[in-house]
């Protein structure tokens, strides 16, 4: 068994680096789907933030779009105010969303189960309503547009074909995925999983349960804010929909589709969801939502632990068989 785990442990980083290199080289082959793949990267980052909240810490949420929208509007406000440098604007927007998450954490963490879902839902709806009524700041239903960002690193301008936007989104996703992987393997990540499984025992062991959950909530909010800011910078527009309940429900569906508890689930779920949505909407413009719903139901019935869980069940027996043959 140790040989199996050691072979998998060194192969994963190599495979991840190879996939990232292939995706980065994609604009050299074709630029037809770069805008769509940029959407995949943004949604994958947003879903990864929810995985930190739900899959690692066990905190339920139906209002996670609140932080996505805060990050998006913060990036837009900065650009409109003259702060057009994209990387610093992205970090500032993520920090603002993280502070908002830290402020909301005491309210959310006081509840549990269905009550916690309702609290997050109400907070998200209240923020959406506030943005809708604050037309002077947010543009209301019209949203914000007309803002520009300076070239990334002062060298790469955002172009109409979406090459810079795609590579920028891919780089941000790659960095955040690496940070999430390190956090998951660190004592902080281990403590979160222990709290999710048995908070009473973790408290008895001396773990500050409330503080760790508040930190996880703030980190998740910051990552969602990064995703929202990334969307705003690559599309150069922000709509009120960024704060909507539909976006909160969508990211939860994507997480369940990919697999809760798996760091690859966010990536796989986002890719499958966006590509299926694009293909089905082109195939059947009138009924694509129904077909998409049937596809999601089929995946959940076949793979209760998501696509990542299904792939893991298929891959591990093969790896174990290869190790036994070598022995």
N, C-alpha and C positions, 0 to 999 in steps of 0.2 A: 504493500500500500504506500509506503514511503517513496518508493521508486515512481509510482504513479503520480503522486503529488509533486515530486521534484521535477518530473518531466513536464507536467502541466505548468508549473510555476515559471520556468524559464521560457516556455513557448508563448505564453500569453503576452508578455511585453514585446516580443519580436513580432507576433502577429498583429498586435495593436499598432506598432510603428509601421509595419508594412501597409496596413489598411489606410492609415493616415497619410502615408506618402502617396499611395495610389489616388486617394481623394484629392490631395493637393495638386497632383499632376493632371487631373481631369480637364481643367481648362485648356491644356495643350492638345487634347484630343477632340473635345466638343464643348461648345458654349451654349448648347440648346436648353439644357436643364439646370443651369446654374442658379437662376432665381428660385426654382422649385427646391433645389437642394439647400439653398440658404434658409428657406422656410423650415426644412427638416432640421437644420442645425439649431435654429432658434427654438423650435418646439422641443428638441432633444434636451437643450440646456434647461428650459422651463420644467420639463418632466423630471430631469435629474434633481432639480431643487425640491420637487414634491416627493421624490424617492427618499431624499434625506429626511423629510418631515414624516412621511407615512411608513416607508419601508425600514428606516433605521431607528427613528425615535418613537414610532407608534402614535404619532399625533395626527388625528383625523382633520381634514379640512375640505370645505366646499367653497372657500372664498380666496383661494390662493392667487387668483387673478388680481386681487388688490395690490399685491407687491409687484406683479408684472406691469400693471398700469402705472404705479408710482414710478418705477424705473423708466418707463417709456416717456411719461410726461416730464420727468426730471431732465432726461437727456434732451428733449425738445426745448424746454425752457432755457437750458444752458446754451443751446445753439442759437436760439432766438435772441438771447441776451448778449451774444458775441463770443461766447466760449465755444469755439468750433473745433477744437482739438478732440478727436474721437476717443482716444484711449483714456485720457484723463476724465473726459465727460462720462465715459462708460463706468469708470471706477467711482466717480462721485455719485452717479445715479444709483449704482448698486449699494453704496454706503448709505444713501438716504433711505432706500427701501429697507436695508438692514436695521436702521434706527427705528423706522416705523414698525418693523416686526418686533423689535425689542420692547417698544411701547405697548404693543397689542398683546404680547405674550402673557402678562399676568391675567388678562381677561380670558384668554383662550385656555390657559392651563388650569384655571379654577374649575373647569368642567371636564367631563369625560363622556365617551360614547356618543349617543345621539345628541346630547346637550352640547357637546363640543362642536359637532357638525353644525348645529343651529347657530352657535355663537359666531363661528367663522363665516357662515353664510350671511348672517345679519351684518357683520362688519363689512363684508364685501359689497353687499347691496347698498349700505349707507354711503360708502365711498363712491360707488357708481352714481348714486343720486346726487351727491354733492358735486361731482364733476359735471353731471348733466346740467345742473342749475348754475354752475359757475362759468357761464359762457364767456365772460370777459377774460378768463384765464385759460380755460381748456378748449374754447371754441364750441362747446356743447356737442350737439349731434354732428356738426361739421368737422370736428376734430381740429388738429393743427397740421399745417403743411407749409411749404415754402422756406424751410430752414435748410441750411447746408452745413456740411462738415468739411474741414480741411483734409488734405491727403493724410493717409495713415503713415505715421512715422515721418511725415513731411515729404514722402516720396510717391505714394500710391494713391492716385485720385479715384474717387468712386465713379465708375463709368456706367454707361447705359446698358452694357452687356452683363453687368453684375459680377465681373471677374474679381475685382477688389473686394466687393461686399461678400462674396462667397468665401474667399480665402481668409478674410478678416473674421467672419463668423466661424469658420472651421478652426482657426487658431484659438479663438476665445473658447470654443467648445472643448478643444483638446486640452487646454490649460486647466479649465474647470474640471474636466473629467479626471485629469491626473491629480489635481488637488483633492477631489472627492475620494479617489482611490487611496491616497495617503491618509486622509482623515478616517476612512473606514477601517484601515489597518492599525491606526494609532489607538492609544488607550481611550481617547475621547469617543471614538467610534465603537469600541468594545463596550464602554460604559452605556452608550445609548442603546445598543442591542440588549444589554442586560436589563436596563430599565424597561424596555418594551416587553420583555418576557416576564420579569418579576420585579416590579418597583419596590415592593416591601423588602425583599431580600437585599436589593442593592442599597437601600437606605440603611439597613442593618449593618452592612459592610462598610458604612461610612461615606458612601457616595452622595454628594449633594444633588439629589434628584431634581429638585425644582430649578436649581441653577443650570444644570446640564440641559434640561429640556428648554429653558429660556434661551440658552446659547444656541441650541439646535434650531429653534424657531427663528432666531435672528439671522443665523447663517443661511437657512433656507430662504428667508425673505430677501436677503442680499443677492443670492444666486438667481432668484426669480426676477429681481430688479435688473440684474445684468442681462437677462434674457430680454426683458422689455426694452431696455436701452439699446440692445443690439438690434432689435426689430426696428426701433425708431431711426437708428443711424443708417441702417442698410436700405430702408424704404423711404427715408426722409419725410415721414408722415406718422401721425398718431391719431387713431380713431377712438371714439368713446368705447367701442367694442373691446378695447384692451382691458377694461375694468369689468367686463360683463360676467354674469353668472355662466353664460354659455362657454366662455373661455376657461373658467374654473372647472366646469363639468368635462370639457374636452380634454384637458390635461390629465384629469383623473381617469378617464377612459383610456387614454394612451398609456398611462402607467399600468393599469390593469391588463391591457392588451400585451404590453411588453413583458410584464412580470414584476410584481411587487417584491422587493427584497433583493433584486439583482441590479448591479450597476450597469449591466448591458441592456437591461430591460427598457430603460429610458431611450437608448439609442435605437434599438430594434423597433420598439413601439412607435416612435416618432416617424421613422422611415416608412414602416408599413402603413401607418395611418395617412400620412400626407400623400404618398404615392397612390394608395388605393382611392383616396378622395379625388385626386386629380384624374385618375383613369376612369373611375365610375362617373364622374361629372361630365366627362367628355363622351362617354359611351351612352349615358342616359341622362340628359340634362334635366328632365322632369322628375325622375324617380330615383336619382342617385343616392339621396339620403336613406331611402328605404333599403336599397341594395347594400349600402354601407353598414346599416344596422344589422342586416342579416349576416354580413361577413363578420362583423364583430362578435355576434352571438355564436357563430360557428366556431370561431377561434377559441372563445371562452369555454365552450362545451368540450372541445377536443383537448384544449390545454388549460385546465383550471388555474395553473400557476403561471400562465402567460407563455408567450413564444419562447422567451429565454429559458423558462423552466422545461419546456418541451425539448429544446435543443440540448439542454444539459442532460436530460434523461437518455437521449439518443447517443450523446458523445461519450459520456463516462463509461458505459459498458464496453464500447469499442476501445477506448484507451486502456481500460483494465485488461482486456483480452490481449492487446499488443504487448503489454508489460509481462503478462504471464507467458506468452510465446517466447519472449526474449530470455526469460528466466529458464 
